[in-house]
Structures are given as structure tokens and as C-alpha cells.
Amino acid sequence: MITCGPGLRDPLAAEVEGMGFEVVDGSSGGVVTRGSIFDCMRLNFTLRTAYNVLFLMKEFRCGSDTSLYKQVSNLPWENVIGPSGYLCVLSKVDTWTIDNSMYPNLKVKDAIVDRISGKTGGRPDSGPERHGVVVNLFWKKDKAWIYLNTSGVKLSDRNYRKMPHTAPLRESLAAGLLMASGFDGTQDIVLPMCGSGTLAIEAAMIAQNKPAGLLRTHFGFMALKGYDEQKWKTLRREIVQAAGNGWETGRIIATDRDPKAIEAARQNAKTAGVDGFIEFGVCDFAETEIPPGSGIVLMNPEYGLRLGETGQLEKEYKRMGDFLKQKCAGYTGYIFTGNPGLAKKVGLKASRRMEFFNGNINCRLLKYELYQGTRL
Ligand SMILES: C[S@@+](CC[C@H](N)C(=O)[O-])C[C@H]1O[C@@H](n2cnc3c(N)ncnc32)[C@H](O)[C@@H]1O
């Protein structure tokens, strides 16, 4: 099972299939494929839109916490975690017998630790940190699933965002929006209102074919007993070499009116190793350079829910519509917003509305076909 944020299932399925895996099942929370622990390494290093790559240990009928404890204790945990290891259990429970997911969490942790103690005499530490072995329990009605979480910390934490700015997009969501826009690195892409640069950095990583996990030093699979560091290093090297570098790409132009945002974006892009592929500028969105011909313009304005004032924003959204219509003819325009009322002020007819969630805010990626004509 590979989990993702709401709305990212389709881009995730496309990525998984693009890597040669078959998607055998799926839900709004992710996709299911078949593979080995070794495949998990590759998926963890490469996937842009995933949260966690989970390796199924056992699927079983479970009607009570006693049954949960028993079935989990029957698994060979001594082959997974050593007595001096660290264990974190994460649970998602939707069953009539339990109304507090902390309790099954504790049961799973006890079952694992008791099993290891019985076999080895030592008891691993446990807690909420994800730097050790991470185990996920899903318990729905009378069925339960136990997974090894081979990612540990969510894959959306790429490690390049050292300089945060206001309301940044999660990296996996930014990658999903770019994929939904049809961006593949060959087109010119213009990102006014770029904030701390997440969209621009993800665009550059896609264009340069850089694996999403390039900057990560830790994945959950590294804490598993029997982890083969040499095998990982070889695989990592092979993926990086196969990805190549210095690809011929379209231009990536990223602007914001706030100089502090651009400073943060530049720093983040530098950390990600892609600052040389992005043209940054400080300006009002309407002054952003639009290269001639065709391409993509993607804007992520404030929604007026967490930041900004709706009254002022109404004028800004109207200006965005004017900008797209008057300056971006020939391009495909996108506005990503969580405020449907403000979206109406754009004054252009969206040809598509794709649903995503930014945190718990229900958002839409609105697509606008900006037909070629005389640019003003
Ligand atoms: C929601 S944030 C974008 C966050 C960004 N996607 C990220 O991941 O960091 C909106 C950005 O739009 C910028 N902005 C607002 N009004 C603008 C305008 N008229 N022209 C240019 N930038 C503007 C703000 O400075 C802010 O950085």
C-alpha cells in the first residue's frame, strides 16, 4: 500500500505505473501494488506524490483487542527489530469495539515488544519519533492490516525547505498539481505568486529528472533488521545515474511581490540543487515575464481563509483573470484556490476543476484555456 494526500491518488497511480508496477487496488488514501522490500527502496526514493510506502506483513480478521494482541504477537518481530531498536506504532482504527485509537496502538506495541523480549530478553524503546522502525495498523470493522512503514517520516518532507514562508504547499501536493497541469519539464512554466518556491522547485526536479528523495538521509527501511546498506547505496547510485542530468528543459520563471519570499525560494532551491534552473524575480504577478508561444501559468494565491482579506482578494482574483486573458494568450492557465467565492471573481470560464486538499481545506485546481490572440 502506498499512501498519499487526498486528491493525489491519480497522479500517484500514474507514477507507480510509470515505474513499471501494476496498481492492483486503490482508494482515496492511496494505491496498492505488489513488490519486495527492495522495491520499497526504489519507490521511496523516486515517488513525488506519495506519503508512505507500506509493506504488508499480515492481513487478518480481528474482533477484539485480545485477538489483535495475539495475532500481532505471532509475527516474527525478532527478524524486524532488534532489542536495542526504537519502535513507533501508528494506528487508524474504525471499528465498533474500540472508541480510542490509542488503545490498539498500545496493544500492538506491547505485542511486538513482548515478543522480542520473549525471544531475546531485551525490550526495544518505543515512542512517537519516526527515526526507528515504524509499524502501521489499519483496523476497519472486523479486518486488520499490519504494515512496516518503509518511509518513516512522510516522503513529502524532502529536506530542501529550510526557509519557510507564509502558507507553503506540501511538496507532494505541489508535485501533484504540476502533474495534473500536464507539466513534464519540456514546456515553459510561469509561476507568479511563488512564495517559498515549492512549485518552482518541484517543477525543476521534475524537469531535471531528479528523484524526489535525493536529499533525504533517512528512510524507514534503514531501521529494519537485515537492512542491506550496500544494496541501498548501489540502487541509489543506479537510479541517480539513470536519471542523468543537464536535461534540455523549458524555462521555469518564478516571481513574487515579496522580496522575503523570493529570498526564501532562492535558498530552498539552492538547498535542492536546482537554483540554476529557475529564473526568480520580485514583482507583482501582472509584471511577470511570459515567454512567447505556449506553456503553463500556475498561480497559488491566498484564499482569504487563513491569510489576507476577502474584500481585497476579490480585486486580486479579478486582476488574475485579466492577466491570464490579456498577457498569457496561447498558454494554459491554472489557479489553485480553496475559496470558490473568490474563484468566481476570476471572470474566466474554467474548462476543468480538479479537487485537492491543502491540509484540510478543500481546494480546486482550475484550468483555463487561454486561446491565442493578440496579446495586450
Ligand atoms: C499562498 S502563498 C504561495 C505559497 C507557495 N505556493 C509556496 O509553496 O510557498 C501566496 C503568495 O502570493 C504572493 N502574492 C500575493 N499577492 C501578490 C501579487 N499581487 N503579486 C505577486 N505576488 C503576490 C504572496 O507574497 C505569497 O507569497
The ligand as an SDF file (V2000), in Angstrom:
LIG
                    3D

 27 29  0  0  0  0  0  0  0  0999 V2000
   -0.3430   31.1500   -0.7430 C   0  0  0  0  0  0  0  0  0  0  0  0
    1.1920   31.9310   -0.9830 S   0  0  0  0  0  0  0  0  0  0  0  0
    2.0200   30.8680   -2.1350 C   0  0  0  0  0  0  0  0  0  0  0  0
    2.7030   29.7180   -1.4350 C   0  0  0  0  0  0  0  0  0  0  0  0
    3.6160   28.9140   -2.3400 C   0  0  0  0  0  0  0  0  0  0  0  0
    2.8760   28.0830   -3.2780 N   0  0  0  0  0  0  0  0  0  0  0  0
    4.5800   28.0580   -1.5070 C   0  0  0  0  0  0  0  0  0  0  0  0
    4.5260   26.8120   -1.5780 O   0  0  0  0  0  0  0  0  0  0  0  0
    5.3470   28.6460   -0.7460 O   0  0  0  0  0  0  0  0  0  0  0  0
    0.7480   33.3020   -1.9600 C   0  0  0  0  0  0  0  0  0  0  0  0
    1.9160   34.1820   -2.3770 C   0  0  0  0  0  0  0  0  0  0  0  0
    1.4110   35.1720   -3.2770 O   0  0  0  0  0  0  0  0  0  0  0  0
    2.1440   36.3600   -3.0990 C   0  0  0  0  0  0  0  0  0  0  0  0
    1.3450   37.4700   -3.6300 N   0  0  0  0  0  0  0  0  0  0  0  0
    0.1680   37.9430   -3.1670 C   0  0  0  0  0  0  0  0  0  0  0  0
   -0.2890   38.9480   -3.9500 N   0  0  0  0  0  0  0  0  0  0  0  0
    0.6160   39.1070   -4.9520 C   0  0  0  0  0  0  0  0  0  0  0  0
    0.7140   39.9760   -6.0750 C   0  0  0  0  0  0  0  0  0  0  0  0
   -0.2190   40.8880   -6.3160 N   0  0  0  0  0  0  0  0  0  0  0  0
    1.7640   39.8310   -6.9170 N   0  0  0  0  0  0  0  0  0  0  0  0
    2.7330   38.9200   -6.6410 C   0  0  0  0  0  0  0  0  0  0  0  0
    2.7150   38.0760   -5.5860 N   0  0  0  0  0  0  0  0  0  0  0  0
    1.6670   38.1620   -4.7390 C   0  0  0  0  0  0  0  0  0  0  0  0
    2.3860   36.4240   -1.6050 C   0  0  0  0  0  0  0  0  0  0  0  0
    3.5240   37.2370   -1.3220 O   0  0  0  0  0  0  0  0  0  0  0  0
    2.5850   34.9480   -1.2480 C   0  0  0  0  0  0  0  0  0  0  0  0
    3.9510   34.6200   -1.2300 O   0  0  0  0  0  0  0  0  0  0  0  0
  1  2  1  0
  2  3  1  0
  2 10  1  0
  3  4  1  0
  4  5  1  0
  5  6  1  0
  5  7  1  0
  7  8  2  0
  7  9  1  0
 10 11  1  0
 11 12  1  0
 11 26  1  0
 12 13  1  0
 13 14  1  0
 13 24  1  0
 14 15  1  0
 14 23  1  0
 15 16  2  0
 16 17  1  0
 17 18  1  0
 17 23  2  0
 18 19  1  0
 18 20  2  0
 20 21  1  0
 21 22  2  0
 22 23  1  0
 24 25  1  0
 24 26  1  0
 26 27  1  0
M  CHG  2   2   1   9  -1
M  END
$$$$
